[in-house]
Amino acid sequence: MDEKTKKDLKDAGEHTAHGIEDVIDVVGHGLGGAVKGMADGVETDSAKAQLRKGDD
């Protein structure tokens, strides 16, 4: 295999790795947002329950 082909394959592999990193980053942010949204919902429900509990 000549040097140009080796370099082309190496460059293609690096581009693929960067693409995969970007996908993982986006998915990670999406999951983080989903978890935060769920936590906010639980917090809101808990606060409502505490208010109702105080009405007893």
PyMOL Python script that loads the backbone (N, CA, C, O; Angstrom):
from pymol import cmd

cmd.read_pdbstr("""\
ATOM      1  N   MET A   1       0.862  -1.159   0.000  1.00  0.00           N
ATOM      2  CA  MET A   1       0.000   0.000   0.000  1.00  0.00           C
ATOM      3  C   MET A   1       0.913   1.227   0.000  1.00  0.00           C
ATOM      4  O   MET A   1       1.860   1.312   0.782  1.00  0.00           O
ATOM      5  N   ASP A   2       0.614   2.167  -0.884  1.00  0.00           N
ATOM      6  CA  ASP A   2       1.466   3.354  -0.948  1.00  0.00           C
ATOM      7  C   ASP A   2       1.110   4.359   0.152  1.00  0.00           C
ATOM      8  O   ASP A   2       0.069   4.243   0.799  1.00  0.00           O
ATOM      9  N   GLU A   3       1.972   5.328   0.349  1.00  0.00           N
ATOM     10  CA  GLU A   3       1.809   6.293   1.431  1.00  0.00           C
ATOM     11  C   GLU A   3       0.547   7.134   1.284  1.00  0.00           C
ATOM     12  O   GLU A   3      -0.087   7.465   2.286  1.00  0.00           O
ATOM     13  N   LYS A   4       0.165   7.490   0.043  1.00  0.00           N
ATOM     14  CA  LYS A   4      -1.035   8.305  -0.172  1.00  0.00           C
ATOM     15  C   LYS A   4      -2.275   7.534   0.275  1.00  0.00           C
ATOM     16  O   LYS A   4      -3.156   8.098   0.924  1.00  0.00           O
ATOM     17  N   THR A   5      -2.347   6.268  -0.065  1.00  0.00           N
ATOM     18  CA  THR A   5      -3.492   5.444   0.328  1.00  0.00           C
ATOM     19  C   THR A   5      -3.554   5.316   1.846  1.00  0.00           C
ATOM     20  O   THR A   5      -4.633   5.404   2.432  1.00  0.00           O
ATOM     21  N   LYS A   6      -2.404   5.110   2.486  1.00  0.00           N
ATOM     22  CA  LYS A   6      -2.360   5.020   3.950  1.00  0.00           C
ATOM     23  C   LYS A   6      -2.872   6.313   4.575  1.00  0.00           C
ATOM     24  O   LYS A   6      -3.663   6.289   5.519  1.00  0.00           O
ATOM     25  N   LYS A   7      -2.405   7.458   4.031  1.00  0.00           N
ATOM     26  CA  LYS A   7      -2.827   8.746   4.571  1.00  0.00           C
ATOM     27  C   LYS A   7      -4.325   8.947   4.357  1.00  0.00           C
ATOM     28  O   LYS A   7      -5.022   9.418   5.256  1.00  0.00           O
ATOM     29  N   ASP A   8      -4.825   8.591   3.169  1.00  0.00           N
ATOM     30  CA  ASP A   8      -6.259   8.742   2.884  1.00  0.00           C
ATOM     31  C   ASP A   8      -7.098   7.901   3.850  1.00  0.00           C
ATOM     32  O   ASP A   8      -8.119   8.367   4.356  1.00  0.00           O
ATOM     33  N   LEU A   9      -6.666   6.667   4.102  1.00  0.00           N
ATOM     34  CA  LEU A   9      -7.399   5.797   5.026  1.00  0.00           C
ATOM     35  C   LEU A   9      -7.340   6.339   6.457  1.00  0.00           C
ATOM     36  O   LEU A   9      -8.329   6.289   7.188  1.00  0.00           O
ATOM     37  N   LYS A  10      -6.187   6.849   6.845  1.00  0.00           N
ATOM     38  CA  LYS A  10      -6.043   7.420   8.184  1.00  0.00           C
ATOM     39  C   LYS A  10      -6.959   8.639   8.325  1.00  0.00           C
ATOM     40  O   LYS A  10      -7.647   8.787   9.335  1.00  0.00           O
ATOM     41  N   ASP A  11      -6.967   9.505   7.320  1.00  0.00           N
ATOM     42  CA  ASP A  11      -7.820  10.699   7.361  1.00  0.00           C
ATOM     43  C   ASP A  11      -9.300  10.315   7.415  1.00  0.00           C
ATOM     44  O   ASP A  11     -10.074  10.911   8.164  1.00  0.00           O
ATOM     45  N   ALA A  12      -9.683   9.326   6.623  1.00  0.00           N
ATOM     46  CA  ALA A  12     -11.079   8.878   6.625  1.00  0.00           C
ATOM     47  C   ALA A  12     -11.455   8.330   8.003  1.00  0.00           C
ATOM     48  O   ALA A  12     -12.556   8.584   8.492  1.00  0.00           O
ATOM     49  N   GLY A  13     -10.559   7.591   8.621  1.00  0.00           N
ATOM     50  CA  GLY A  13     -10.813   7.050   9.963  1.00  0.00           C
ATOM     51  C   GLY A  13     -10.963   8.161  10.988  1.00  0.00           C
ATOM     52  O   GLY A  13     -11.810   8.079  11.877  1.00  0.00           O
ATOM     53  N   GLU A  14     -10.141   9.202  10.869  1.00  0.00           N
ATOM     54  CA  GLU A  14     -10.233  10.329  11.802  1.00  0.00           C
ATOM     55  C   GLU A  14     -11.555  11.072  11.629  1.00  0.00           C
ATOM     56  O   GLU A  14     -12.180  11.477  12.609  1.00  0.00           O
ATOM     57  N   HIS A  15     -11.976  11.249  10.377  1.00  0.00           N
ATOM     58  CA  HIS A  15     -13.254  11.923  10.129  1.00  0.00           C
ATOM     59  C   HIS A  15     -14.410  11.112  10.707  1.00  0.00           C
ATOM     60  O   HIS A  15     -15.344  11.670  11.282  1.00  0.00           O
ATOM     61  N   THR A  16     -14.341   9.800  10.550  1.00  0.00           N
ATOM     62  CA  THR A  16     -15.381   8.924  11.095  1.00  0.00           C
ATOM     63  C   THR A  16     -15.404   9.016  12.619  1.00  0.00           C
ATOM     64  O   THR A  16     -16.472   9.089  13.228  1.00  0.00           O
ATOM     65  N   ALA A  17     -14.223   9.011  13.228  1.00  0.00           N
ATOM     66  CA  ALA A  17     -14.144   9.099  14.691  1.00  0.00           C
ATOM     67  C   ALA A  17     -14.728  10.421  15.182  1.00  0.00           C
ATOM     68  O   ALA A  17     -15.439  10.450  16.186  1.00  0.00           O
ATOM     69  N   HIS A  18     -14.431  11.515  14.481  1.00  0.00           N
ATOM     70  CA  HIS A  18     -14.985  12.816  14.881  1.00  0.00           C
ATOM     71  C   HIS A  18     -16.502  12.824  14.729  1.00  0.00           C
ATOM     72  O   HIS A  18     -17.207  13.397  15.560  1.00  0.00           O
ATOM     73  N   GLY A  19     -17.005  12.196  13.678  1.00  0.00           N
ATOM     74  CA  GLY A  19     -18.453  12.109  13.485  1.00  0.00           C
ATOM     75  C   GLY A  19     -19.122  11.330  14.607  1.00  0.00           C
ATOM     76  O   GLY A  19     -20.182  11.714  15.100  1.00  0.00           O
ATOM     77  N   ILE A  20     -18.494  10.238  15.000  1.00  0.00           N
ATOM     78  CA  ILE A  20     -19.040   9.421  16.089  1.00  0.00           C
ATOM     79  C   ILE A  20     -19.019  10.215  17.391  1.00  0.00           C
ATOM     80  O   ILE A  20     -19.970  10.153  18.170  1.00  0.00           O
ATOM     81  N   GLU A  21     -17.944  10.957  17.631  1.00  0.00           N
ATOM     82  CA  GLU A  21     -17.868  11.795  18.834  1.00  0.00           C
ATOM     83  C   GLU A  21     -18.996  12.822  18.851  1.00  0.00           C
ATOM     84  O   GLU A  21     -19.600  13.074  19.893  1.00  0.00           O
ATOM     85  N   ASP A  22     -19.277  13.413  17.683  1.00  0.00           N
ATOM     86  CA  ASP A  22     -20.355  14.403  17.597  1.00  0.00           C
ATOM     87  C   ASP A  22     -21.705  13.770  17.916  1.00  0.00           C
ATOM     88  O   ASP A  22     -22.518  14.356  18.630  1.00  0.00           O
ATOM     89  N   VAL A  23     -21.938  12.577  17.385  1.00  0.00           N
ATOM     90  CA  VAL A  23     -23.200  11.882  17.641  1.00  0.00           C
ATOM     91  C   VAL A  23     -23.337  11.580  19.135  1.00  0.00           C
ATOM     92  O   VAL A  23     -24.398  11.792  19.722  1.00  0.00           O
ATOM     93  N   ILE A  24     -22.272  11.090  19.738  1.00  0.00           N
ATOM     94  CA  ILE A  24     -22.303  10.776  21.168  1.00  0.00           C
ATOM     95  C   ILE A  24     -22.568  12.043  21.983  1.00  0.00           C
ATOM     96  O   ILE A  24     -23.316  12.012  22.960  1.00  0.00           O
ATOM     97  N   ASP A  25     -21.960  13.144  21.580  1.00  0.00           N
ATOM     98  CA  ASP A  25     -22.157  14.413  22.278  1.00  0.00           C
ATOM     99  C   ASP A  25     -23.615  14.851  22.208  1.00  0.00           C
ATOM    100  O   ASP A  25     -24.191  15.267  23.213  1.00  0.00           O
ATOM    101  N   VAL A  26     -24.208  14.758  21.030  1.00  0.00           N
ATOM    102  CA  VAL A  26     -25.608  15.161  20.851  1.00  0.00           C
ATOM    103  C   VAL A  26     -26.535  14.252  21.663  1.00  0.00           C
ATOM    104  O   VAL A  26     -27.449  14.734  22.332  1.00  0.00           O
ATOM    105  N   VAL A  27     -26.300  12.951  21.602  1.00  0.00           N
ATOM    106  CA  VAL A  27     -27.129  12.006  22.355  1.00  0.00           C
ATOM    107  C   VAL A  27     -26.977  12.257  23.858  1.00  0.00           C
ATOM    108  O   VAL A  27     -27.955  12.211  24.605  1.00  0.00           O
ATOM    109  N   GLY A  28     -25.759  12.518  24.283  1.00  0.00           N
ATOM    110  CA  GLY A  28     -25.519  12.804  25.699  1.00  0.00           C
ATOM    111  C   GLY A  28     -26.273  14.034  26.169  1.00  0.00           C
ATOM    112  O   GLY A  28     -26.853  14.041  27.255  1.00  0.00           O
ATOM    113  N   HIS A  29     -26.262  15.078  25.345  1.00  0.00           N
ATOM    114  CA  HIS A  29     -27.003  16.293  25.707  1.00  0.00           C
ATOM    115  C   HIS A  29     -28.503  16.014  25.741  1.00  0.00           C
ATOM    116  O   HIS A  29     -29.209  16.512  26.617  1.00  0.00           O
ATOM    117  N   GLY A  30     -28.986  15.220  24.791  1.00  0.00           N
ATOM    118  CA  GLY A  30     -30.414  14.872  24.767  1.00  0.00           C
ATOM    119  C   GLY A  30     -30.819  14.086  26.006  1.00  0.00           C
ATOM    120  O   GLY A  30     -31.858  14.355  26.608  1.00  0.00           O
ATOM    121  N   LEU A  31     -29.997  13.117  26.382  1.00  0.00           N
ATOM    122  CA  LEU A  31     -30.295  12.330  27.578  1.00  0.00           C
ATOM    123  C   LEU A  31     -30.225  13.195  28.829  1.00  0.00           C
ATOM    124  O   LEU A  31     -31.049  13.064  29.734  1.00  0.00           O
ATOM    125  N   GLY A  32     -29.238  14.076  28.871  1.00  0.00           N
ATOM    126  CA  GLY A  32     -29.123  14.978  30.012  1.00  0.00           C
ATOM    127  C   GLY A  32     -30.350  15.864  30.138  1.00  0.00           C
ATOM    128  O   GLY A  32     -30.847  16.090  31.242  1.00  0.00           O
ATOM    129  N   GLY A  33     -30.837  16.364  29.018  1.00  0.00           N
ATOM    130  CA  GLY A  33     -32.043  17.192  29.032  1.00  0.00           C
ATOM    131  C   GLY A  33     -33.261  16.402  29.464  1.00  0.00           C
ATOM    132  O   GLY A  33     -34.110  16.908  30.196  1.00  0.00           O
ATOM    133  N   ALA A  34     -33.347  15.150  29.008  1.00  0.00           N
ATOM    134  CA  ALA A  34     -34.490  14.317  29.377  1.00  0.00           C
ATOM    135  C   ALA A  34     -34.481  14.023  30.876  1.00  0.00           C
ATOM    136  O   ALA A  34     -35.522  14.073  31.530  1.00  0.00           O
ATOM    137  N   VAL A  35     -33.312  13.721  31.409  1.00  0.00           N
ATOM    138  CA  VAL A  35     -33.206  13.437  32.844  1.00  0.00           C
ATOM    139  C   VAL A  35     -33.554  14.687  33.651  1.00  0.00           C
ATOM    140  O   VAL A  35     -34.258  14.602  34.657  1.00  0.00           O
ATOM    141  N   LYS A  36     -33.064  15.841  33.214  1.00  0.00           N
ATOM    142  CA  LYS A  36     -33.374  17.084  33.921  1.00  0.00           C
ATOM    143  C   LYS A  36     -34.873  17.368  33.857  1.00  0.00           C
ATOM    144  O   LYS A  36     -35.469  17.802  34.843  1.00  0.00           O
ATOM    145  N   GLY A  37     -35.475  17.125  32.705  1.00  0.00           N
ATOM    146  CA  GLY A  37     -36.913  17.330  32.571  1.00  0.00           C
ATOM    147  C   GLY A  37     -37.698  16.425  33.510  1.00  0.00           C
ATOM    148  O   GLY A  37     -38.667  16.856  34.135  1.00  0.00           O
ATOM    149  N   MET A  38     -37.278  15.180  33.604  1.00  0.00           N
ATOM    150  CA  MET A  38     -37.948  14.246  34.516  1.00  0.00           C
ATOM    151  C   MET A  38     -37.763  14.690  35.963  1.00  0.00           C
ATOM    152  O   MET A  38     -38.702  14.638  36.756  1.00  0.00           O
ATOM    153  N   ALA A  39     -36.557  15.125  36.305  1.00  0.00           N
ATOM    154  CA  ALA A  39     -36.287  15.575  37.670  1.00  0.00           C
ATOM    155  C   ALA A  39     -37.128  16.805  37.997  1.00  0.00           C
ATOM    156  O   ALA A  39     -37.661  16.921  39.100  1.00  0.00           O
ATOM    157  N   ASP A  40     -37.246  17.721  37.040  1.00  0.00           N
ATOM    158  CA  ASP A  40     -38.074  18.917  37.253  1.00  0.00           C
ATOM    159  C   ASP A  40     -39.534  18.532  37.467  1.00  0.00           C
ATOM    160  O   ASP A  40     -40.220  19.120  38.303  1.00  0.00           O
ATOM    161  N   GLY A  41     -40.003  17.553  36.715  1.00  0.00           N
ATOM    162  CA  GLY A  41     -41.377  17.083  36.872  1.00  0.00           C
ATOM    163  C   GLY A  41     -41.610  16.457  38.228  1.00  0.00           C
ATOM    164  O   GLY A  41     -42.640  16.696  38.859  1.00  0.00           O
ATOM    165  N   VAL A  42     -40.660  15.656  38.680  1.00  0.00           N
ATOM    166  CA  VAL A  42     -40.769  15.027  40.001  1.00  0.00           C
ATOM    167  C   VAL A  42     -40.762  16.100  41.080  1.00  0.00           C
ATOM    168  O   VAL A  42     -41.532  16.032  42.038  1.00  0.00           O
ATOM    169  N   GLU A  43     -39.892  17.086  40.921  1.00  0.00           N
ATOM    170  CA  GLU A  43     -39.809  18.176  41.898  1.00  0.00           C
ATOM    171  C   GLU A  43     -41.129  18.945  41.962  1.00  0.00           C
ATOM    172  O   GLU A  43     -41.603  19.285  43.046  1.00  0.00           O
ATOM    173  N   THR A  44     -41.714  19.215  40.804  1.00  0.00           N
ATOM    174  CA  THR A  44     -42.989  19.931  40.757  1.00  0.00           C
ATOM    175  C   THR A  44     -44.091  19.113  41.423  1.00  0.00           C
ATOM    176  O   THR A  44     -44.865  19.645  42.219  1.00  0.00           O
ATOM    177  N   ASP A  45     -44.165  17.828  41.104  1.00  0.00           N
ATOM    178  CA  ASP A  45     -45.177  16.959  41.718  1.00  0.00           C
ATOM    179  C   ASP A  45     -44.986  16.864  43.226  1.00  0.00           C
ATOM    180  O   ASP A  45     -45.956  16.845  43.984  1.00  0.00           O
ATOM    181  N   SER A  46     -43.731  16.805  43.653  1.00  0.00           N
ATOM    182  CA  SER A  46     -43.441  16.742  45.084  1.00  0.00           C
ATOM    183  C   SER A  46     -43.899  18.024  45.781  1.00  0.00           C
ATOM    184  O   SER A  46     -44.469  17.978  46.871  1.00  0.00           O
ATOM    185  N   ALA A  47     -43.644  19.160  45.144  1.00  0.00           N
ATOM    186  CA  ALA A  47     -44.061  20.435  45.734  1.00  0.00           C
ATOM    187  C   ALA A  47     -45.583  20.504  45.832  1.00  0.00           C
ATOM    188  O   ALA A  47     -46.116  20.989  46.830  1.00  0.00           O
ATOM    189  N   LYS A  48     -46.282  20.028  44.813  1.00  0.00           N
ATOM    190  CA  LYS A  48     -47.752  20.016  44.849  1.00  0.00           C
ATOM    191  C   LYS A  48     -48.253  19.111  45.976  1.00  0.00           C
ATOM    192  O   LYS A  48     -49.207  19.444  46.678  1.00  0.00           O
ATOM    193  N   ALA A  49     -47.595  17.966  46.135  1.00  0.00           N
ATOM    194  CA  ALA A  49     -47.997  17.033  47.193  1.00  0.00           C
ATOM    195  C   ALA A  49     -47.776  17.668  48.565  1.00  0.00           C
ATOM    196  O   ALA A  49     -48.594  17.491  49.467  1.00  0.00           O
ATOM    197  N   GLN A  50     -46.694  18.396  48.725  1.00  0.00           N
ATOM    198  CA  GLN A  50     -46.429  19.056  50.004  1.00  0.00           C
ATOM    199  C   GLN A  50     -47.477  20.125  50.293  1.00  0.00           C
ATOM    200  O   GLN A  50     -47.909  20.295  51.433  1.00  0.00           O
ATOM    201  N   LEU A  51     -47.883  20.846  49.241  1.00  0.00           N
ATOM    202  CA  LEU A  51     -48.937  21.859  49.439  1.00  0.00           C
ATOM    203  C   LEU A  51     -50.243  21.205  49.865  1.00  0.00           C
ATOM    204  O   LEU A  51     -50.911  21.692  50.777  1.00  0.00           O
ATOM    205  N   ARG A  52     -50.611  20.107  49.214  1.00  0.00           N
ATOM    206  CA  ARG A  52     -51.844  19.396  49.566  1.00  0.00           C
ATOM    207  C   ARG A  52     -51.753  18.843  50.983  1.00  0.00           C
ATOM    208  O   ARG A  52     -52.725  18.861  51.738  1.00  0.00           O
ATOM    209  N   LYS A  53     -50.555  18.346  51.330  1.00  0.00           N
ATOM    210  CA  LYS A  53     -50.335  17.776  52.651  1.00  0.00           C
ATOM    211  C   LYS A  53     -50.540  18.852  53.729  1.00  0.00           C
ATOM    212  O   LYS A  53     -51.053  18.561  54.810  1.00  0.00           O
ATOM    213  N   GLY A  54     -50.142  20.078  53.432  1.00  0.00           N
ATOM    214  CA  GLY A  54     -50.304  21.178  54.373  1.00  0.00           C
ATOM    215  C   GLY A  54     -51.745  21.608  54.537  1.00  0.00           C
ATOM    216  O   GLY A  54     -52.087  22.262  55.522  1.00  0.00           O
ATOM    217  N   ASP A  55     -52.605  21.250  53.579  1.00  0.00           N
ATOM    218  CA  ASP A  55     -54.025  21.601  53.660  1.00  0.00           C
ATOM    219  C   ASP A  55     -54.793  20.687  54.599  1.00  0.00           C
ATOM    220  O   ASP A  55     -55.934  20.980  54.957  1.00  0.00           O
ATOM    221  N   ASP A  56     -54.173  19.574  55.004  1.00  0.00           N
ATOM    222  CA  ASP A  56     -54.876  18.598  55.867  1.00  0.00           C
ATOM    223  C   ASP A  56     -55.175  19.142  57.220  1.00  0.00           C
ATOM    224  O   ASP A  56     -55.757  18.446  58.051  1.00  0.00           O
TER     225      ASP A  56
END
""", "prot")
cmd.dss("prot")
cmd.show_as("cartoon", "prot")
cmd.util.cbc("prot")
cmd.orient("prot")
